[in-house]
Amino acid sequence: MCFVPYYKVNHCEEAFAWYQDVNLVYLVDGVKLPYSQATLEAMYSYLDRHGELFWIEVKEKGEWFPIGDITLSQDNLPIVIGNSAYQHRGLGKKILSALIELARVKGWKELRVKEIYTYNHASRRCFKSLGFVENGATEKGRSFILELV
């Protein structure tokens, strides 16, 4: 598995397919509506301006291909494993561990997650298992923080 900077390769066609899955979008945005091309472009533009946006790639049969996207930011850590064949396999924890290490290398003192919905049990477990603690209530869930010092 590797992280490829967003600007180095265009995987938007694959990503558009991921964000047609209304169950995935529900976990990400709290609504069961597939993304339009404009929504996808706006999301990636926002994430690219507010953090370091990466594609998550895996190698199979000698070929690298995208399975999701992540953004490293002190204020939020969106992780989306869009390819359903790679969901629920422990990759989220490996990815989050790598992001935490990158943040430490950068000298950051903390990482925050704006909101994880109460019904996104897998994501909540993943963040908590790596030391994130609940930091407050949000409209549909909880915010989290991890002290890195």
Secondary structure, DSSP 4 states (H G I P E B T S, - for coil): -EEEEGGGS--HHHHHHHTT-HHHHHHHHSS--PPPHHHHHHHHHHHHHHSEEEEEEEEETTEEEEEEEEEE-SS---EEE-SGGGTTSSHHHHHHHHHHHHHHHTT-SEEEEEEEETT-HHHHHHHHHTT-EEEEE-SSEEEEEEE--
